[in-house]
Amino acid sequence: MASRLRSVTLANLKPAPGSHHSQKRVGRGQASGYGRTAGRGSNGQKSRSGPGIRLGFEGGQTPITKLFPKRGFVNQNAKTWAPVNLDRIQHWIDEGRLVSSPESPITARELLLSGCIHDVHDGIKILGDGAHGLKTPIYIISSRASKSAIKAIETSGGKVVCKYYNPLSLRDCIKGRRDRISAAPTRREDIMWYGRHGNRGYLSPSTLASLGNLPFVEARWKHLATQLGAWKKQEFDVQTKK
């Protein structure tokens, strides 16, 4: 017969066996086993209090970080786009590896799973190489698109929208997660870029009007276009020199 389980109360509540360990107390006499040097080893700079050894310190000699000269700079805001040409997309459609429709547009997820690209990097950029071979009307949502690619896609009867993705929303797009709201752009450059109709940005009212009531158009896009585009109508006081 199974033993009766005791109810958990504050009187019998305790950590799991082996989850807690006693703190090592050093410098409390040789009988403890951690006396004398207290685990610091023999004499030296590191055995003294306040040695002042910082990261990259090499004992006073010129550190390696100063021995080599600097070359160029690293732009922290730079983006690496995964380029995709239109002729490659058309070839994948002909092979049956890509399907595009207003209900299921092509995104970074479809391009990655189909093998059309091997890494999304910071987003997808559609290029116009092989535009003359594009015959299928395609609907695609990407991070960037060139002018020639936009013209070729719309000439063939398709639609292209450029949407902002931060690292988290891009990862959700690849994994097919829809339980989280995609982040909106916060930098001024991103808000202005995605607010231009020439770029087919999803924050442009003209772009949203040209898309009409296509199934993939989110209601949040219209709300963001109104909120983030309010700066165009704002007036600022210009200070004049006296």
C-alpha positions as CSV (number, residue, x, y, z in Angstrom):
1,M,0.0,0.0,0.0
2,A,1.4,3.3,-1.0
3,S,2.5,5.5,1.8
4,R,0.4,8.6,2.6
5,L,1.9,11.8,1.2
6,R,2.6,14.6,3.6
7,S,1.2,18.0,2.9
8,V,3.8,20.7,2.3
9,T,3.9,23.4,4.9
10,L,6.3,26.0,6.1
11,A,7.3,23.6,8.9
12,N,8.6,20.8,6.5
13,L,9.6,23.0,3.5
14,K,13.3,22.7,2.7
15,P,15.6,22.7,-0.4
16,A,16.1,19.6,-2.4
17,P,18.9,17.3,-1.3
18,G,22.2,18.4,-2.9
19,S,20.9,21.7,-4.2
20,H,22.6,23.8,-1.6
21,H,26.3,23.7,-0.6
22,S,28.1,25.2,2.4
23,Q,30.1,28.3,1.6
24,K,33.9,27.9,1.6
25,R,35.3,30.0,4.5
26,V,38.9,30.8,3.9
27,G,41.5,32.3,6.2
28,R,40.1,30.8,9.4
29,G,43.2,28.9,10.5
30,Q,45.1,25.9,9.2
31,A,42.8,23.4,10.8
32,S,40.1,24.3,8.3
33,G,42.3,23.4,5.4
34,Y,41.9,26.8,3.9
35,G,44.2,28.8,6.2
36,R,47.7,30.2,5.6
37,T,47.4,31.5,1.9
38,A,43.6,31.1,1.9
39,G,43.6,29.5,-1.6
40,R,45.7,32.3,-3.2
41,G,48.8,30.3,-3.7
42,S,52.3,31.5,-3.0
43,N,53.6,35.0,-2.8
44,G,53.0,37.3,-5.8
45,Q,51.0,40.2,-7.1
46,K,47.8,38.2,-7.2
47,S,48.1,37.1,-3.5
48,R,48.0,40.7,-2.3
49,S,44.9,42.8,-1.6
50,G,44.0,45.2,-4.3
51,P,46.4,44.0,-7.1
52,G,44.7,46.2,-9.7
53,I,44.9,43.6,-12.5
54,R,42.4,44.6,-15.1
55,L,41.3,42.9,-18.4
56,G,44.1,43.0,-20.9
57,F,46.8,43.8,-18.3
58,E,50.1,42.1,-19.2
59,G,52.3,42.9,-16.2
60,G,53.3,46.3,-17.3
61,Q,54.5,45.6,-20.8
62,T,52.8,47.0,-23.8
63,P,49.6,45.0,-24.3
64,I,48.9,43.3,-27.6
65,T,45.9,45.6,-28.2
66,K,48.3,48.6,-28.5
67,L,50.9,46.8,-30.5
68,F,48.7,46.5,-33.6
69,P,47.4,49.7,-35.4
70,K,43.7,50.2,-36.0
71,R,42.3,49.9,-39.5
72,G,38.9,51.3,-40.4
73,F,35.9,51.2,-38.2
74,V,32.8,49.1,-37.4
75,N,29.4,50.6,-38.1
76,Q,27.1,49.4,-35.4
77,N,24.0,50.2,-37.4
78,A,25.0,48.5,-40.6
79,K,22.8,45.7,-41.9
80,T,23.7,42.7,-43.9
81,W,21.0,41.7,-46.4
82,A,20.5,38.3,-48.0
83,P,20.1,39.1,-51.7
84,V,17.6,37.2,-53.9
85,N,17.3,37.8,-57.6
86,L,14.0,37.6,-59.5
87,D,15.3,34.9,-61.9
88,R,16.1,32.6,-59.0
89,I,12.6,33.1,-57.5
90,Q,11.0,32.4,-60.9
91,H,13.1,29.2,-61.2
92,W,12.1,28.0,-57.8
93,I,8.4,28.7,-58.7
94,D,8.8,26.7,-61.9
95,E,10.4,23.8,-60.0
96,G,7.4,23.9,-57.6
97,R,9.5,24.7,-54.6
98,L,7.9,28.2,-54.0
99,V,4.2,29.1,-54.1
100,S,3.0,32.7,-53.9
101,S,-0.6,33.9,-53.5
102,P,-2.4,36.8,-51.7
103,E,-3.3,34.4,-49.0
104,S,0.3,33.1,-48.5
105,P,2.9,35.6,-49.7
106,I,6.6,34.8,-50.0
107,T,8.5,35.7,-46.8
108,A,11.9,35.0,-45.4
109,R,10.5,31.7,-44.0
110,E,9.5,30.3,-47.4
111,L,12.8,31.4,-49.0
112,L,14.8,29.8,-46.3
113,L,12.9,26.5,-46.1
114,S,12.8,26.1,-49.8
115,G,16.6,26.4,-50.1
116,C,16.4,29.6,-52.2
117,I,18.6,31.2,-49.6
118,H,20.9,29.7,-47.0
119,D,20.9,32.5,-44.4
120,V,18.6,35.4,-43.8
121,H,21.2,37.6,-42.1
122,D,19.4,40.8,-41.1
123,G,16.6,40.4,-43.7
124,I,15.8,39.7,-47.3
125,K,16.5,42.1,-50.2
126,I,14.9,41.5,-53.6
127,L,17.1,42.4,-56.6
128,G,16.1,42.9,-60.2
129,D,18.6,40.6,-61.9
130,G,16.7,38.5,-64.4
131,A,13.6,40.7,-64.3
132,H,12.8,39.9,-67.9
133,G,12.3,36.2,-67.0
134,L,9.7,36.9,-64.3
135,K,6.4,35.7,-65.7
136,T,4.5,34.7,-62.5
137,P,2.6,37.3,-60.5
138,I,4.2,37.0,-57.0
139,Y,3.3,38.5,-53.7
140,I,6.3,39.0,-51.4
141,I,7.1,40.6,-48.1
142,S,10.8,41.5,-47.7
143,S,13.0,43.9,-45.8
144,R,14.3,45.7,-48.9
145,A,13.7,45.7,-52.6
146,S,15.5,47.5,-55.4
147,K,13.7,49.9,-57.8
148,S,14.1,47.5,-60.7
149,A,12.7,44.6,-58.7
150,I,9.7,46.6,-57.6
151,K,8.9,47.7,-61.2
152,A,9.3,44.1,-62.6
153,I,7.1,42.6,-59.9
154,E,4.3,45.1,-60.3
155,T,4.5,44.9,-64.1
156,S,3.9,41.1,-63.9
157,G,0.8,41.7,-61.7
158,G,2.3,41.0,-58.3
159,K,2.8,43.1,-55.2
160,V,5.9,43.7,-53.0
161,V,5.9,45.2,-49.5
162,C,9.0,46.1,-47.5
163,K,8.5,45.5,-43.8
164,Y,10.8,46.3,-40.8
165,Y,12.1,43.3,-38.9
166,N,14.2,43.5,-35.7
167,P,16.2,40.3,-34.8
168,L,13.3,39.0,-32.6
169,S,10.6,39.5,-35.2
170,L,12.8,38.1,-38.0
171,R,13.3,35.0,-35.9
172,D,9.6,34.7,-35.3
173,C,8.9,35.0,-39.0
174,I,11.4,32.2,-39.8
175,K,9.9,29.9,-37.1
176,G,6.3,30.8,-38.1
177,R,5.3,32.2,-34.8
178,R,2.3,34.5,-34.8
179,D,1.6,34.8,-31.1
180,R,3.8,37.9,-30.7
181,I,3.4,41.4,-32.2
182,S,6.2,42.4,-34.5
183,A,8.3,45.4,-33.3
184,A,7.9,48.8,-34.9
185,P,10.9,50.8,-36.1
186,T,12.2,53.3,-33.5
187,R,15.2,54.9,-35.4
188,R,14.3,58.0,-37.4
189,E,16.1,56.6,-40.5
190,D,14.1,53.4,-40.4
191,I,10.8,55.3,-39.9
192,M,11.5,57.6,-42.9
193,W,12.7,54.7,-45.2
194,Y,9.6,52.5,-44.5
195,G,7.3,55.5,-44.8
196,R,8.2,56.2,-48.5
197,H,6.0,54.8,-51.2
198,G,9.0,54.6,-53.6
199,N,10.5,52.0,-51.4
200,R,7.1,50.3,-51.0
201,G,7.4,50.7,-47.3
202,Y,4.6,49.3,-45.2
203,L,4.3,52.6,-43.2
204,S,3.4,54.5,-46.4
205,P,-0.3,55.4,-46.8
206,S,0.1,55.3,-50.6
207,T,1.5,51.8,-50.4
208,L,-1.3,50.6,-48.2
209,A,-3.8,52.2,-50.5
210,S,-2.3,50.4,-53.5
211,L,-2.5,47.0,-51.7
212,G,-6.2,47.4,-51.1
213,N,-7.7,44.7,-49.0
214,L,-5.2,41.9,-49.7
215,P,-5.4,39.2,-47.1
216,F,-1.8,39.6,-45.9
217,V,-2.2,43.3,-45.1
218,E,-2.3,43.6,-41.3
219,A,-4.6,46.1,-39.6
220,R,-1.7,47.2,-37.4
221,W,0.2,48.5,-40.5
222,K,-2.4,51.2,-41.0
223,H,-2.3,52.1,-37.3
224,L,1.5,52.4,-37.4
225,A,1.4,54.4,-40.6
226,T,-0.9,56.9,-38.9
227,Q,1.1,57.1,-35.7
228,L,4.6,57.1,-37.0
229,G,3.7,59.4,-40.0
230,A,2.4,62.2,-37.7
231,W,5.7,63.9,-37.8
232,K,5.1,65.0,-41.4
233,K,2.3,67.3,-40.3
234,Q,4.0,68.7,-37.2
235,E,5.3,72.3,-37.3
236,F,8.3,73.4,-35.2
237,D,9.2,76.8,-34.1
238,V,12.3,78.0,-35.8
239,Q,14.4,80.3,-33.6
240,T,15.6,83.4,-35.3
241,K,18.8,85.2,-34.4
242,K,18.3,88.6,-32.7
